[in-house]
Amino acid sequence: MAPQDRLDVLILGSGGREHALLKACLRSPRVAKVRVAPGNGGMALEAECLEVDAANPAAVLELVRRTGSTFVIVGPEVPLAAGVVDALESAGIPAYGPLAAGARLESSKAFSKDFMVRHRVPTAASATFNQLAPALAYVRAQPVPVVIKASGLAAGKGVVIATTLAEAEAALHDMMETKVFGPSGDEVVIEEFMQGEEASIMLMVCGEEYLMLPPSQDHKRVGEGDTGLNTGGMGAYAPTTVVTADVERRLREEIIVPTLRGLKADGIDYRGTLYVGIMVTATGPRVVEFNVRFGDPECQVLMPSLETDPVEIMEAIAHGRFRASSVKLRPGSTIIIVLAAGGYPGEIRKGDVITLPAELPVGVDIVHGGTKRLPDGRVVTSGGRVLGVVAHGATLQDAARRAYAVVPQVRFEGAHHRRDIGYRQLKRDGAL
């Protein structure tokens, strides 16, 4: 491969997801150089980190032109919803991620629910409101638990599962009156509560062509046994066998194909990641939500599951020439254990120095999420989910053993983590 044929990549984002994408780029023979904007402390140890307002399409385009980047990977949802990919494509710069029209599947839950109803994609029954009084009247007529969602982007925090009417009413007042999520709560979606087990389905989509990555499962609650407050995710693993062969068949036939056909019918050229959060219910899989980017921390366990170069896949999708049949997956299981800052998910500690192991065993890696590199080279905590220990093994039990052996070697004041990541699957495997 001639040097001039290799890619000069810019990754937009600053979390663990983007660090996992950076590591994929560093391993890729397709990549000559990779930069990150804005990045984090761990990424700064491996690549050049640049400042940019990632939600400003003009600023991103100016940075791309200044650095000579030839391919852009957009990690988070906010730049996608802001139309960053639209601006790059208009300028002739290929990018991985959907256009703003497709990003509405995540940026507007009201749009997403309407889309699913129109295209007969199974999901929870719901109603959408932009005024408080009718929303309160509706919720008072619903059984509990009931789910209250801010329609707009709320950094993964705009969902309340209300177990009592008082909690539901308080959530509506918080979103629509107090504006705890700003304008994202101007419109709310009230949904029925679905019983079942959740799974995360990541698709790499090129029109109606798609690759379904191994089904994964996130752990949202801060405490063991899924107790305590909701978080951005305390760990994940893949694959999960809650998606049985029959569930996968129905998932493809009843959810994925109608969704991709629906996007095409609506004139949306969707190229990028489509995250389908599903609930495996007694009546089959149903959609909890759509996201338009890789999950975090799911991305960290899915990149190692690809034997085919992820950059080659993303580049082919950006150019509209992807064929899923060309992709090979790696056997085995992958797990991530998230180490969180003291106080998380409440008010967190920041600025604590992080000590990392000098060497890592084969098959184990560390990804940074909420970290910052100081001028003297030290790396300190700067966010809630600070680091993640990722391990791959022949089985989930093997991967978990490898990851948990390294976790005590990562030290910072106030660090805490869950000790039961993957427990549902380990029980299914007979390992617990």
Buried (B, 14 or more C-beta within 10 A) or exposed (E): EEEEEBBBBBBBBBBBBBBBBBBBBEEBEBBBBBBBBBBBBBBBBBBBBBEBBBBBBEBBBEBBEEBEBBBBBBBBBBBBBBBBBBBBBEEEBBBBBBBBBBBBBBBBBBBBBBBBEEBEBBBBEBBBBEEBEEBBEBBEEBEBBBBBBBBBBBEBBBBBBBEEBEBBBBBBBBBBEEEBBEEBBBBBBBBBBBEBEBBBBBBBBBBEBBBBBBBBBBBBBBBBEBEBEBBBBBBBBBBBBBBEEEBBEBBBEBBBBBBBEBBEEEEBBBBBBBBBBBBBBEEBBBBBBBBBBBBBBBBBBBBBBBEEBBBBBBBBBBEEEBEBEEBEBEEBBBBBBBBBBBEBBEEBBBEBEBEBBEEBEEBBBBBBBBBBBEEEEEBBBBBBBBBBBBBBBEBBBBBBBBBBEBBEBBBBEBBBBBEBBBBBBBEBBEBE
